[in-house]
Amino acid sequence: MTEQTRYPGQTTVAPEVLIDIVRLSALSVEGVSRLSDTAGEINRLLSKSVGEGVYIVLEDDLVNTTIHLVVKEGYEVLQVAHAVQAKVGRAISEMVGMQVGNIDVHVEDVDCSISQD
């Protein structure tokens, strides 16, 4: 792996960008039906770092995220949640180069209206 040079100055990543990365990464995991707005209603009043089923907290270069999702019927909930954690963590570290803190996944429901692919 090559060594990266850091130049003077500051690079800022908008929280909305991080929310989109988390959201798209979670939705790309097989077995995820959709994200849930369950936690979003209260958190939207308190913070701007909330988007459809995703809540992030930035501390220096550390990203902590909470994801609320719905799993498709026929998929093992724990395996889907672990896959979401892995994919989101990898996306944050590779796409924006920030350290990943907690990735909390809350499965709010199982979508019984969609058959397994």
N, C-alpha and C positions, 0 to 999 in steps of 0.2 A: 504494500500500500504506500502511496506517495505521501510525503509530508506537505500539509497545507500551510500557506503563508497567510498570516492575518495582517491586514492593512489597518492603519489608523482610521478611526471613525467608528460609526455605529450603524448597525443594520437592525431595523425594526420589522418584525413580522406582526401584522395586524391580527388581533384575536379572531376576527372573522375568517381569516385564512386558515388558522389552526382548526377552527370549528369545521370548516369545509373539508380539510384533510381527514379529520377524525370521522366525520359523517360519511364521506365517500369510501373510506377504508372499511368502516364497519358494514356498510351496505354491500360491499363487494364480497363479503364472506358468505360462503354457501351455507344456507340454513337460516340466514337473517331475512325476515319478511319485510320489516320496516323499522324505523325508529319511532319511539313513543314520546309524545309531548307531556307525559305525566308529570315530570319534575319541572318542566320548562315554565309553566304558568307562574309559579311563585318566584322562581329564580330570575325570570325576565324583569320583574319589578326591582330586584335587588342588584342585578349585574348585567353588564353588556356582553359578558363572555358566555352567552347561552345561545344555542341554536337548536332547532328541531331535535330533541332528545339528547343533546350534548351539552355538557357544562364543563368549562375549563377554568383552571386557576393557574396563573403564571407567577412563579417565584424565581426571580433572577433568570437563569437559563433552564429552569426546571418546569416541565409541563405536567400538571396533574389533571386527569380528566375523568368524568363520570358519564357513562353512556347508558341510556334507557332504550331497550329494544324489544321487539316482538320476534319470536322464533317460529319458523315454519313447522307445521305438523310433521312428525316422522323423523325429526332430527334430535339428537341427544343434546339437551340444553347445555350441559357442562362443557361438552366438546366445542359447541358453537361459541360459548362465552370465552373459552381459552383461545380459540382461533381469532376472535375479535381482538382480544388483548394483544396477541402476538402481531397481528397485522397492523393495528393502530400504533403500537410501539415502534415497529420497524419504519412505518411511514413518517412518523414525527422525527425520528432520529436521522433518517436518510434524506428526507425532503427539506427540512429546515435546520438540521444539525443541532437541535436542542436536546437536552437530556430529558429522559422520560421518568416521571415519578410514578405515582399510582395511576392505574387504569382500572377503574371500578366499573363493572358491567352489571346492570340490573335488568333481569329479564322480567318484563312487565306482563307478558301474555304469550300464549301459543296460538298462532293463526291456523285455525282448523279449516278455513275456507280454501286454502291453497294446498293442492296435492303435491307430494314430493316429486321433484324432477327426475 
